[in-house]
Amino acid sequence: MGRKKSTFQKSSISFITLLFLCSFISADEVLKNIEKHKQKFENVANEIWDYAEVGYQELKSANLLINALQSQGFEIKTNLAGIPTAFIAEFNNGGPIIGILGEFDALPGLAQTKSPFKEVINNSTGAGHACGHHLFGAASAWAAVAIKEWIVENNIEGTIRFYGTPAEEGGSGKVYMVREGLFNDVDIVLHWHPDDVNSANSRTSNANKSAKFTFKGISAHAAGSPEQGRSALDGVEAMNHMVNMMREHIPQESRIHYVITKGGLAPNVVPDIAEVYYYVRHPKMSVVDDLFKRVVNTASGAAIGTDTKMSYEVMHGNFSLLPNDTIQKIVHKNLEAIGGVSYDEEETKYATEIYETFFEPDNEIGTQESIRPFKTSHSYGSTDVGDVSWNVPTAGLRTATWVPGTAAHSWQAVAIGRTSIGLKGAEVAAKVLAKTAEDIFLNQNIITEAKNEHNARIGSDFNYTPLLGDREPPLDYRKVN
């Protein structure tokens, strides 16, 4: 009887302590911190948009985020996993560790002004933020600062850690950071991504593996002495033809796409070097590995058939996203509480103008104000967040930083991302991330439940082996020869 009373007393004290703590924490305190830093991080987003730096070359963008976080009392670790632009910014007050991911790389060949019409900007990189990673990095840092201040103000035991993750677009920056063990001590990871809708689905994605295939032949005069040449471009074209024939005999959910990155410079010269860049995707990592081997076989066969030599370099590899409903439902709850994005008169005019340039848009202006119902969904794209999610319970959201109907990786996405429309979507993300971190710090049972779910999903025999193997980060993969 005495023991039961003691247990009851302890439970009562814990409950009263929690109520006492909550009574001192304003429901809007975290959101007030978001508002306080609004101008600062909107400026950060716009500056990263202006820099438009591609994967592994985001020196200015990374330094901007580092300085912004360091000025707010975060401890910084740089040059991680052999990557100059990978960094961690942490505020440590003991307790559980929540990580927030931030990206900041742009896409090559998509330089664009913020005009609602196609208008190429003459920037120094020729790139543009067509996936909104300038907003991604800034809003995640914004949320990290807001929750750090809440921790300090209320003496909460908890550590907030911002991960500066470069080269998501084809560079798998996070994979090298996971492989390096930089996520080993994290309890929960949160992330988000720009979109044309607001959603926080329990979401899966395709795994992905890519490689550059290089063929080497013998140059000769294409008209005067073609018999003395061996065309490397023939090797590339033969490979592509075989892969396209292979498509009939692969699982329906698969995606294979390529671009010829080198093909010769003059028609009257037999090309002695040619290169093709391939992506192979499927929801299951094992199927990606199998399909990739078959693609390699087509390259080997093409080299034999064209009397050329072939080599290949794996460029990146991403696991599929592993959902975690325990955290994901909390993210969705907070997204519903924060709400969507509303346009003022000027933003509506801009949205209407750029909407006219869309090809078969699948959403209408106005839907950015609503939140999509919670559901399980699958994306046929890929992200290096996948590797994080197989190692740590991970959840995220997508917010309407773009006008409804905008296609990702388009000039329109670049343009909208530099407007107040993009910034409003980023603010929604920052608020949701911060409020979710607050919920988890105040109820650490969520961490236990999330870890239990995570372990059940990966299985007891899971052993993480990156799809990209043991290669070093391809720091020059975006450099133009």
C-alpha positions, 0 to 999 in steps of 0.5 A, a space after each residue: 500500500 505504501 509503495 502504491 501511494 509513493 508511486 501515485 504521489 510521484 505521478 501527481 508531482 510530475 503532473 503538477 510540475 508539468 502543469 506548473 511549467 506550462 503555466 509559465 510558457 505562453 502558448 505563443 512564446 515560440 511564435 513571438 520568437 519567430 516574429 522577432 527574427 522575421 526580417 533577419 531570416 527573410 534577408 538570409 533567404 533572399 541573399 542565398 537566392 542571390 548567391 545561387 550557388 550549386 552543390 558543394 560550392 555553396 561557400 557564401 550561402 553556408 557562411 551566411 547561415 553560420 554567421 546568422 546562427 553563431 550570432 545567436 549563441 550556437 556553437 559551430 562545427 565546419 568542414 564535416 565529412 570532408 565537405 567544406 560547406 557541411 556544418 553543424 550549429 548547436 545550442 546544448 542545454 542537455 536533454 534530448 537532441 532535436 536536429 533540424 535540416 537545412 539545405 541551400 544549393 541551387 540548380 544549374 542552368 536556371 538563372 531567372 529574375 523574380 519577374 512573372 515572365 521568363 527573364 534570365 538573370 545574368 548572375 555569376 553562377 548561371 544557376 537558380 533556386 528552382 527547388 527553393 533551398 534558399 528558403 529551406 535553409 533560412 526557415 530551418 535556421 529561423 526555427 532553430 533560433 526561435 526554439 533556442 530562445 524558448 529553451 533559454 527563456 524557460 530553462 528547458 533541458 534540451 539541445 537544438 542542432 541545425 544541420 547545414 547540409 549541402 548538395 542535395 541536388 544530385 550530390 547526396 550531402 546528407 549521406 556522407 554526413 550520416 556515414 560519418 556518424 554525425 546523426 548517431 546521437 540525435 533523437 529526432 530529426 525535423 525537415 521541410 521543403 518548398 512546394 505549391 501546397 501545404 501538407 504534412 503527409 506520412 510520405 515515402 519516396 524513391 531510392 536513387 542511384 546515379 552515375 556518369 558513364 564515360 566512353 573513350 574511342 579514337 578520334 579521326 576525320 569523320 569523312 576522310 578517314 572514318 575507318 581509323 576512328 572509334 566513336 565514343 559517342 556511338 558507345 553512349 548512343 548504343 548504351 542509351 538505346 539498350 536502356 530504352 529497350 530495357 524499360 519494357 522489362 523493369 518494375 512499373 514503379 521504376 524511373 530511369 533518366 539520362 542526359 548526355 553531358 559530353 558528345 563531341 564538339 565538331 561533326 567532322 571529328 569522330 569523338 574520342 570521349 563522350 559521357 552520359 549521366 544516369 539516374 536510376 530510381 525505385 521505392 526499394 533500395 534493393 531494386 535500385 541496386 539490381 536495376 543499376 547493375 543492369 544499366 552497367 551491363 548495357 554500358 559494357 555491352 555498348 563498349 564491346 559493340 562500338 570497340 570503345 572503352 567504358 568506365 563509370 563513376 557513381 555520383 550519388 545514392 539516396 535511400 527512400 524516405 522512411 515515414 514516422 507517424 508518431 512525429 508526423 501527426 504532430 507536425 500535421 497538427 501544428 501545420 493545421 494550427 498555423 494555417 496556410 498562405 494568404 495573398 494580398 492584392 499585389 501578390 494575387 496580381 503577381 500569382 495570376 500573371 505567372 499562373 498564365 505561364 504554367 503548362 497544365 497546372 494541377 492546382 488553382 490559386 487559392 488552394 495555398 490557403 488550405 492544409 491538405 488532409 493527413 494521409 500516406 503518400 509516395 513521391 517518385 522523386 528522391 532526397 538524401 533525407 531518406 538516409 537520415 530517416 533510416 537512421 533517426 526518426 524523421 518527419 517533415 512538411 511541405 508549404 506553399 512557397 510557390 503559386 499553386 500549379 508551379 512545377 518544381 525545378 522550373 524558372 517559375 519556381 526560381 522567380 516566385 522564391 524571391 517574392 513575398 509569396 515564397 517568404 510567407 511559405 517559409 514563415 509557415 514552415 519555420 513556425 511549424 518546425 519550432 512548434 513541433 520541437 516545442 511539443 517534443 521537448 515538453 513531452 519526451 514520451 514522443 521520442 520513445 514512441 517515435 523510436 519504437 516505431 522507427 525500430 519496428 519499421 527498419 526491422 531488427 536485421 537492418 544494417 545501413 550500407 549507403 547506396 553510394 558505397 565508400 566513395 568520397 564526396 564528389 566536390 566538383 560534380 557541378 563544376 563545368 569543364 
